[in-house]
Amino acid sequence: MIKYGKQCISQDDIAAVKDVLQSEFLTQGPLVPLFEEKLCDYTNAKHAVAVNSATSALHLACLSLGVGVGDLVWTSPNTFVASANCAIMCGADVDFVDIDPLTYNISLSALADKLSRAEIEGSLPKVVIVVHFSGQSCDMIELAKLSKRYGFLIIEDASHAIGARYNEQMVGGCCYSDVTVFSFHPVKIITTAEGGAILTNSEAIAKKAQLMRSHGVTRDLIGQEHADGPWSYSQVCLGYNYRMTDIQAALGISQLAKIDEFIFRRTAIAHKYSYEFASGNWITPHQSTGQTSAWHLYVLRLPEHLSTYRKEVYTNLQKQGVGVNVHYIPVHKQPYYQKLREYTDLNEAEKYYASCLTIPLHPLLSQQESDKVISAAQKEIERVATR
Ligand SMILES: *Cc1c(COP(=O)(O)O)cnc(C)c1O
């Protein structure tokens, strides 16, 4: 089976992990801070806080921005459930904004409309979580304008987009947002097995995230209110164990050194796909100007009149060993979210979902494999189009 995505591990990654296993610290040693420093260097963010998953990072991002009971958080329905769950974990309500039919990111015109209605109704969101779908950034300049006008905070869920550029800045630099989150799950651009990170330019946000990453416990108060002795530590808020291990950080450092190579490979394959699928019935992903994608996913769409064949095409390609996938079932369609409230005006997200198909894309995909993906997908669409 040609997988839609997978990690790219080489001998130097293995050696880096082995070194940690033979060292003094498996966790809370020197490598997590070093990985954080390298993430800052790479993205130009002032602070990075590495954690055990992007889900934890999103949770801490919301908590650090003060999201709580009675707050509203808006996000895109075209994402993994974690982008919305993080706000629910804080006790907030979640609503969704429709997607742009070209980029499949949150639609800024739909957002602007929804904000103007919410202002009248007195139900503006505290935070908007945007998702850089497939590795392509949202229009952050326009988003930042809306944030100023309506007073909401911005979290970028850049789980797909470490290494992407927007307006000549690296995604993660938080030029137009309060916090950015990365995922290092094996299918993403670089991996630490499980892992994630928070990037921010705010020292206050970074400090809160660091504290809550480790039980809300600090040793900074020694000599102050809880000074029983040199062993003292103080829990000052409710926290979690969301720490990354040094084993994971070692892998992350080793992987980050190769990120340009990974994205170069992904981009080359994506360009080949876009060239080959330019003729025929498949709809190829739109690339916005003024930015470069990290190419986490390559998503084809069936034209609307052929959408009814998506399941058949999916099944046939799977049978031929082409590991296609669907990203994503709109989050508001999940049974859990259906029970919470009603959602309106998400037509583009639903139309997109009915017609999308992710084809394999990762750095280790061989020319032979991408050729097979192309010919199998072309044959399938021709077959259903000529019915
Ligand atoms: C993968 C992913 C997550 C969750 O990442 P984990 O590191 O697995 O917790 C969140 N949001 C998006 C958009 C993702 O793709």
PDBQT file of the ligand as one rigid body, heavy atoms in Angstrom, charges set to zero:
ROOT
HETATM    1  C1  LIG A 401      -2.512  16.532  13.451  1.00  0.00    +0.000 C 
HETATM    2  C2  LIG A 401      -3.337  17.703  13.786  1.00  0.00    +0.000 A 
HETATM    3  C3  LIG A 401      -3.645  18.079  15.096  1.00  0.00    +0.000 A 
HETATM    4  C4  LIG A 401      -3.296  17.227  16.277  1.00  0.00    +0.000 C 
HETATM    5  O1  LIG A 401      -1.953  16.947  16.352  1.00  0.00    +0.000 OA
HETATM    6  P1  LIG A 401      -1.395  15.921  17.447  1.00  0.00    +0.000 P 
HETATM    7  O2  LIG A 401       0.057  16.280  17.490  1.00  0.00    +0.000 OA
HETATM    8  O3  LIG A 401      -1.651  14.556  16.892  1.00  0.00    +0.000 OA
HETATM    9  O4  LIG A 401      -2.083  16.170  18.715  1.00  0.00    +0.000 OA
HETATM   10  C5  LIG A 401      -4.346  19.248  15.312  1.00  0.00    +0.000 A 
HETATM   11  N1  LIG A 401      -4.756  20.007  14.287  1.00  0.00    +0.000 NA
HETATM   12  C6  LIG A 401      -4.513  19.674  13.007  1.00  0.00    +0.000 A 
HETATM   13  C7  LIG A 401      -4.974  20.576  11.916  1.00  0.00    +0.000 C 
HETATM   14  C8  LIG A 401      -3.813  18.495  12.714  1.00  0.00    +0.000 A 
HETATM   15  O5  LIG A 401      -3.604  18.152  11.447  1.00  0.00    +0.000 OA
ENDROOT
TORSDOF 0
